[in-house]
Amino acid sequence: MSTPASHHLSPAFPGRAPWGTAGKLRAWQEGALSRYLQEQPRDFLAVATPGAGKTTFALTLASWLLHHHVVQQITVVAPTEHLKTQWADAAARIGIKLDPDYSAGPLSREYHGVAVTYAGVGVRPMLHRNRCEQRKTLVILDEIHHAGDSKSWGEACLEAFEPATRRLALTGTPFRSDTNPIPFVVYEEGNDGIRRSSADYTYGYGNALADGVVRPVIFLSYSGNMRWRTKAGDEIAARLGEPMTKDAISQAWRTALDPRGDWMPNVLRAADQRLTEVRKAIPDAGGLVIASDQDSARAYAKTVREITGTKATVVLSDEASASKRIEEFAEDGSRWMVAVRMVSEGVDVPRLAVGVYATTISTPLFFAQAVGRFVRSRRRGETASVFLPTIPDLLGFANEMEVERDHVLDKPKKSGEEDPYAESEKEMDEANKEQDEDTGEQDTLPFEALESDAVFDRVLYDGAEFGMQAHPGSAEEQDYLGIPGLLEPDQVQILLQRRQARQIAHSRKKPDEEADLLEMPADRRPVVSHRELLDLRKQLNTMVGAYVHQSGKPHGVIHTELRRVCGGPPSAEATAGQIRERIKKVQEWATRMR
């Protein structure tokens, strides 16, 4: 990349480039810019992990195109009102003036362009088409997968920006839960006949982690005993993370997140201890609790105040006042923020280093966006810590942090197989609503949370699992909460291995009567997925079916006898351990009859 592309930028831009790279572009930004200038395409899709610096790349390119008169004006399209202002502020730092309040009519000559939302384009596509037709325009489509959020938005973007001179599409999460095509994105058909999005330049989390551009993420998972009452009046008890039906997992999860139980206060206390440790190396490090709804957010904020003695910043919706509170939190050095929906892409608080995932949204897209709030690195060695409930889907996402996904336009249909990304577009819409509304949903939930407790379960890092279960406040838990806040990625793994070895050695010295928790290394305690649980039930039914022919007894009689002998609920609600015990018992009966 030759110097003219960025020679006129402020030496302080990008302002947060880590450990001495200020005044120059990062290697991936240089590479992407070089490819663009070499090919000079009309459309260009850049996929870069959250925190890598997509805004810097885009504005550097915009500056070059303006400077060389390739374009005369710029239109930035962002997902939210908050991000419009953020784009305008970032552009102003390099001398590009964007109007984030533009609605209609001629643009003042002092501006180089406008910043608008996808929703705004959807309302007045012809306004933006006319602007593109009147002057040569660069359109920057930030987090372009949002252009596929609805058919009308996609059609509006196509109509508005079809005449644009250049289009630059950016995203950190190029996959969607549906098959809505994303405008101006090229799809290529693979050998399996499935069309997938094709990026012109990709810079994934794994590459960014190796380059030190983003922080390594340490996931701390918490289990615990849950008890709730169903709509039918039945009381159910289960341990979070044990194999359960999909409905039972959902209800146990909601029970854990109930502010009136003990699970959330214990996890928030642990997260605050972790934040204290991180702040020893990163004095202004902040924490974020991602809540499901307004009432929970306020209750969590009250708990945080009781734990810390200081007030937490509460952000409830995507409004101007919410944006101001986020901006204030980004600068004031306080400890905690609690947010309901303000975790979508681009919400830029680089000092966030500790997170609590206290929402029941279980989609890879939302999870990636949420974790993306904590990975923005400011100097070498910073680590991020995210606290999770022991939910199979979440642990799976955490273990796949470095997996790069493309948007799949065609979904393969396989009998009996569910698409893991197919259920969540409604959840994403709910999560990113601009207004918080009392929908009454809480009044119709099919259960009532009764009680919960928390148990430190395991640590997930770089696709591996470490640690054994431990009581909150125990020395074993404190060992993991006390991991230094400044560590190189390989140092994190070595330290976790040592602490697990120390915990196992300490556990072996305990008398059996003191081992009141399931003390087993994490790699020997895999959480059984919903699909694996289905396979176990099928295996049990197959064994029972074979025993029916051998014994002459009906299926129902055998299942009832298994429950009487082995204990536990019906097989649809039984844990994996209970089902395995019944399989073993049926095998024992069949052997005796031979």
N, C-alpha and C positions, 0 to 999 in steps of 0.2 A: 504494500500500500504506500503510495507516494505521499509526501507531506501536504500537498495542496488540499487534500480532502478535509483536513482538520487543523490547518496551520493557523486559522483565525479564531480558534476556540480559546476560551479563557483557560489559563494554565491550571485553574482549580477545578476544571470540569473533566471527567465526572468527579463531583465533590467527595464521594465516598469510596473512590477506588482504593483498594486495600494496599497496605504496606509499600508505599512509594511509587504506585503506578499513576498517581495524579498527574495530569498534563499529557497523558498519552492513552490511547485506546488499549483495551485488553486484547489478548491474542485472538480470541474468537471474534471480537468486533472488527478487528483489522481483517481477519479472514473473510468474514461475511461481506464487508465493505469492498474488499478486493474482488470478490466474485461478482458482486453487483456491478461494479464499475467496468469489469471486463466484459460482462454479458449485456449490460444495459437493457434489462428486460422491462416490459411494461408491467408485469405482475411478478412479485417476489414474495415468497412465504418464508419467514425466519422463525424457527422454533427454538426457543432458548428457555432453560429452566428458570423458574421464579428466582429473582435475586441476581441473575447473571448480568443484567444491564441492557435490556431490550430498548428502554427509553433512550439511553445514551447512543446506542447504535442508530436508532431511527432518526434522532435529531441531528446526529453527525451527517448522516446521509442527506437529510433534508437541507442542512446548511450547504452541503456541496452542490446539490441540485439547484438551489436558489442562487448560489454564488456563480455558477456556470450557466445560468439562464435557461436551464433545461425546463424548469417550471417557474411560474410567477407567483403562485400562492399555495397554501397548505390547508388541508382539512384533516383534523385528527378526529377519529370516531372512537369513543371509549364506552365501556359498559355502564358506568355510573356517573352521576353528577360530581361526586367527589373527585373522580379521576380526571374529569375535564380540567378542574382547577390545578390538579397536580401536574398535568401535562403543560398547562400554560406557565406555571411557575418554573418547571424544568427548562422549557424553551426560552424563557426570558433570561435565564442564566447564560445563554450563549448568543443572545442578541436576536432571537426569533420571537416576535410578539404575536401571540395567539389570543383571540377574544373568547373566553370561556362562557360568556353570557350572551352570545349571539343567538338571535331568534329569527330575524327576517330583515329584509331590506338591504341597502348598500352597506358595505363594510367600511369603517373609517380607514383612511389612507395610512394611518400609523401602524396598522396591523398587517402581518404577513399572512394571516389566515385565521381560522376558527377552530374551536374544540367543541364537539357536539357528542350526544349519546346516540346509541343505536335506536333507542325509543324515539328520540327527536327526529332522526332520519325517517323512521317509520311513519311519523305524522306528516312530514312535508318533504317527500322525496324529490318533487319537481323543483323545489327551491334550490336544493343542492345540485341537481342536474344542471340547472341554468347557470349556477356559479362555475361548474366545471366546463360548460360550453363557452362561457364568456372569456375565461382566462385559463392558461395551461396550469393544471392542478396536480399536486401530489396528494394522494389520499393515504393516510396512515390508519389502518384498521387494527386497533389495539384489541388483543384477545378476540381474534376474529371468529372463534367458534361461537361467540354470542350472536353473530349474524344469522346463525341457524336456530336460534331459540324459538322462533315462530316463523311460519311461512310468510307472514306479512313483512317481518323484518328482513328476511332474506330477499324477498322480491323488491322491497324498498331500496336496499343497498344496491342490487343489480340495476334498478332503474336510475338511482341517483348518481352512481359512480361509473356507469358504463362508458361515458365519454371522457373520463379522467385520463390525463397524459401518463401518469405513473400511479401504480397502486402498490403499497407496501403493507403486507399482512404480517401481524405479530401474534404469537401465542406462546404460553408456557405449558399449556395442557391442550394439545391438538386433538384430543379425542372427545367424543360426545356419547351420551347414553342412547341416542336415537339415530335414525338414518337420514335426518334432514341434511341435504347437501349444504356445504358452507360456500357462500359466494366467492368467486375469484380464486378458488382452490382447485388445483389439478388433482384428479383421481386416476390412479393407475391400477389396472387389473393384474392380480397376481396369478400364479400357476393354479391356485385353488378356485379361480373365477371370482374372487372377492375383490372389489375395488376399495383401495385405501388411499388416504391423502398422501400427497408427495410434497415434501418440503424442499426448498432450494438450498437451505442451510439449517443444520440441526446442531444444537449444543446442549446435550442432556445433563442431567444432574450428576451422573457418574463422572463425566468429563470435567464439569465445573468443580466437583469435589477434588478431583486429582490436581486441578490447577490452583486450588485454594481460593476460588472465587466465591464459593458458598460454604456454609458451615456443615460439618457432619451432624446428623441428627441422632440423638440417643432417645429411644422410646422406652418409657417406664410404664409397665402394664400392672394394673391392680385388679385383683379378683375380690372375692368376698361372698358371704352368705346373704341371699335375698329372700324376702318373704312378701307375698302379695295376695290379694283377694281378687278372684275373677268376677266377671259380671254375674255369673251364676251363683256366686256366694262361696265358692270353694277357695280354701286357702292353700297356696302352693309355696313350697320352699325349694330353693335350688341354689347351687353355687355358681357364681358368674364364671363363665368359661368352660363349664362342663357341657358335654354334648346334650343338646336339647332340640326340640322342634323349633321351627322358625318363629312361631308365635311366642313360645316360651322364652326364647332368646330376647325377643323384642320387649317382653314384659319385664324380664329380669334386668335388662338394660335400663328401662325407664325407672325401675325401682332404685337402681344404683344412683341415678341422676336426681332423684327426688331430694330437694334441699332439706326436707325434714328428717331424712335418715342420717346414718353415721358415715356412709361411704364418701359422700362429697366433702364434708368437713375434714375427714382424715386425708383425702387426696389433696385438697387445697392446702392443708397444713404441710404435707410432704412437699408439694410444689413450691410453697413459699420458702421452705428450708433449702430446697435446691436453688432457688433464686438467690438466697443469701450467699450460698457458696459461689455461685457464678459471679455475683457482684464483687467478690473479693478480687477478681481479675478484670471484670468489666463493670466498673462502678455505676454506670447508668443503665445496666441491663434491666429490661422490663418483662413483665409476664402478661399473658392474655388468656382469659377464660372464654371459650367459645360456647355460648349457651343456646338452648333450643327455643326459648320464648322469653317474653318480657318479665313475667313473674319469677321465673327461675333466675334470670340475670340479676334482678334486684336482690333476691335471696342470697345468691352467691356473693354479691358485692357486700352484703351485710356480714356474711361469714368471713370474708377476707378482712373486713375492718376489725372484726372481733379477734382474728388471728394476728394481724399485723399492727393494729392500733392506728392505722392510717386509712384514709378513704380511697376507694377504688374508683377509677373513671368508668362510668357506665354509658355505653353507646347502644341505642336501641333501634335506630333506623337510618336509612340513607337520606338524611335531610341536611340542610346547611349547618344547623347547630351541631349535628353529629360529626360532620366533617371538621368543624372547628374544634370539637373536643378531641378528635383524633390528632389533629395538628398540635394542640396544646400538650397532649400526652407524649407525642413524639419528641417534644423539646424540654419537658419539665423534669425529667429524671425520676418521676414517681414510680412506684413498684408495679401496680396492677391495673389492667383494664379488663372490663367484662363487656363482651359484645354479643349481639344476637345475630345480625346478618352482615356486619361490616367486615367480613373476612374474604370478600371476593378478590379476584386478581388485582394486583397493583396497589392495594392499600399499603402504603409505604411507611412503616415504622421500623427502621433498621435496628433499633436497640432491642426489639423483642427477641428474647432468648429462651424463655420458658413458656410452654403452653399447656393448657388443660383442655382436652377434647371432651366437652360436656354436652354434646348434642347427639341425637339419635340418627343423624343423616349418615348413611352407610354406603356412599357411592365413591368410586375411585376419583371422579372429577372433583367433588367437593373436598375430599380428603387431601388431594394433591394441592388444591388451592389453599386450604387451611394450613397445612404444613409449610407451604411456600411463604407464609408470613414470618417464619422463624429462621429461614436459611440465609438471609442476606448478610454477607460477611463484610465487616469494616476493617478488620486487621487479621493477620494470619493467626491461626490457632483457636479462634472462637468456636465454641460448640453450642448446639441448640438442644434443648430437652423438651420432649412432649409427653405428657401423662395421658394414658389411655385406659379405658375399661378393657378387661380381657374378653373381647368380642372377636370371634374368628375372622370376620370380614376385615376388621380394622387391623388385626395382627397381620393378615395377608397383605394388605396395602402397605403396611410399614415394612414388611420384608421385601417388597417389590419397588422400593423407592427409586432404584436405578433403572427400572424397566422402562424403555421408551415405547410409547404407544402412538399409533396413528389413528385418525378418524376412519372407521370402517363404514362404508356406504351400504354394503350388503351384509346382512346378518345370516350366517349359516344356520340352516334348520336341521337339528338333529333330534331324533325322537328321544324323549325322556331327559334331554339335557337342557338346562336353563342357561340363558345368556347372563353372565355375571354383571354386565353393565346395562341390562335392559330395563331395570325397574325404577330408575331414579330421576328421570327428567322432571317429574312432578315435584320430587324432593328438592331438586335444584331450583325450580321456579319458586317454591315456597321459601327456600333459604335465602334467595336474592331479591325477594319482594322489596319494593322501595318503602312501603309503609308497614308498620307493625299493627296488626289488627287482632281484636279479640274475636276469633272465629268460632268460639264455643267448643272447639275440638276437645279441649281438656275435660269438658263435662261429659263427653261420650266415650271416653277411653274404656276399654273392656276390663279394666283392673283398678285396684286401689293399692298403692304401695303401703306396706305395713312397717317393715323395718329392713335395715341393711347394715352391713359392716364392711370394712375394707381390709384387704390383705395384700401386701406387696407380693407380686407374682413373679415377674421376670423383667429383664432388660433386653430389648431388641436393638441390634446395631449391625449395619452392613450385612443384612440377611442372616445373621446368626443370633442365637438366644443365649442368655447368661443368667445365672442366679437361681435361687430357690425361694419358695414362699417364706414370708416372714411377717411378724406382727408389725403394725404401725408403731413407730417409736423405738423399735428394737435396734440393737447394735448392728444386726445384719442389714436392715433397711438403711440405716444411717450410712453404712459403708458405701452404698450405691448413690445415695443422695449427695455424698461428699466428694464425688468425682470433680476434679478441678475444672474450672470454666475455660481454661486455655490449654488445649491439647491438639497435637497433630492427629490426623485420622488413624494412623497406625498405632499411635500411643493409646488411643481410646480402647482399641481392641485388646492390646496387651494388658492394660489396667483392668479391664473387665474380666479377662481370663484369670488374672491373679486374684481378684476379689472373689470370684466364684470358687476357685480352689481353696481359698481361705475359709469361705463360708461352709463348704462341704467338709473340710477338715474339722471345723468347729462343731458342726452338726454331729459328726461321728463320735465326738466325745460326750455328747449328751446322753443321759439315761433315757431309755425308751419312754418312760412315763412323762418326760418333759417334751417329747416330740409331738406336740399337739397339732401341728400343721403338716400338710403333705410335703414333706421336705425331700424333694427330688430335683436334681438338676433340670434346668429348663429344656435341654435337648432330649431329656427322657420323659417330658411331660407335654407332648404335642397336643394342642387343642384340636379335637376332632371336628371336621367341617360338617355342615349340614348334609352334604352329599355323602360323606363317609358314614354318617349316622343312618342315612337311608339304605346304604349298602348292608349295614349290620342288620337292620330290620328285615331286609330281603333275605339275608342269610338265615335269620331266625325262622321266618315263615317257610323257607325251603326245608329246614330241618324238621319243623313241626309237620309240614306236609308229608315228608317221608315217614315220620313216626305215625301219622294217621293210618297209612297203609299197613304198617307193621303191627299196630296195636288195635286197630279197629275203632278207636275212639274219635269223636268229632274234634275239629280244630278248636272250637270254643272251649271244650272241656280241657284240652291239653294246655291252652293258654291260661285258663283259670288255675289249673293245678300248678303251673310254673310260677304264677304270681303268689300262690299260697306258700309254696316251698321256698322260693327265692326272695319274696317280698318285693315291694315297689309298686308303682302305678302301672296302668295299661302300657303296652309296648309303644304306643304312639307318644307317650310322655316319659318313657323310661330313659335313663342315661345310657351311655355306651357301655359303662361297666356293668349295669344291670342286665343289659341285653346279652353281653358276652357271658355273664353268669348263667343266663337261661339257655343259651346255646350249649354251654358246657353240660348243663343238667340234662338237656334232651339227648345229647350224645351219650351221656352216662346211662340213661334209661334204655336207649336203643341197643347199647352194648350188652346190657343185662338180658335182653330178650333173645339174643342170638344163640 
